[in-house]
Amino acid sequence: MWLLAKKDEKVYVDAEEQIATSNGKQLLDQRNLFKGYANGLSSEDSRPLTLSARIIAIDKWYDFFTVTFRVWDKQNQDEISGSYKLYLE
């Protein structure tokens, strides 16, 4: 299990998330998702830490969407990153 480093009962975290279609069209490119917490986030509020996005309209049918994410600890540069595909039926 990955734990964020605490400093004065706060954690300093940031994240980014991108969503692209199967043909490479970028639908979402969100960076610095926690920029509003420059003074830290209470360690209680950071558990569990989740990212979410909703695709509510598309311009045509795509085979899949690729979601790419990265979450990192600003105090020690530890990070979790990855991607996954959402297939349409």
N, C-alpha and C positions, 0 to 999 in steps of 0.2 A: 504494500500500500504506500502510495506517495503522500508525504506530509509536507505542507508548506512550513517554512521557517517562521517562528513567531518572534516578534520583538515588541515588548510591552503589551502583550495580549492582542497584537494586531498582526496581520499578514499583508504582504505587499505583492500583489499578483496582477498579471495582465493576461489578455487573451486576444486571439483573432480567429475569424472564421470566414471561409469562402465557400460559395456554392457555384458550380459550373454545370452546364448541360453536357449531354453526351457528345455534342459537336463543338464543345469548347467555349460556348457563350457564357460570360461571367454574369451571374444573376445577383450575387452578393459578394462584397469584399469589405468586411468590417474589421477594422484594426483598433487596437487600444480600447477594448470593450470596457475596461475598468479605469479609464482615465479620470473619472469622477471621484476616484478613491485615492488620490495622490497622498493623502495622510493615512493610508492604510484602511483595511477592512477588518472589523472585529473577527477574531479567530472563530467565534461561534457562528457568525453569519457566513463564513466561508465553507461550512460543511453541511451538506455536500455542495460542491461547486459545479454548476451545470451551465451548458450553453444550449440554446435552442433557436430555431428559426422556422418560419412557416412559409411555404410556397403556396400562395393563394390564387395565382393566375399564371397561365403560361400562354405564349403566343402560338405554339404548335406542339404536337406530340413529340416527346423525346424518349429515347430508349432508357435513359437513366440520368440521375443527377449525381455529381461527385461532391461530397462535403469534405472539406479539409479544415482541420482545426489545430490550434496550438495554444497551450496554457503554460505560463512560466512564472516562476518565483523570482521576483525582482531582487531579492536579497542574496540569493546564491546561484542564480541562473539555471537551476534545475527546471526541466520542462517535460511536458507530455505533449506529443503531437501525433497526428494520424489522419487517416482519411477513410471514407467508406462510400459505397455507391448505393443509391436508392433506385431500385428498378420500378418502372411503371407497368401496370398490368392492364 
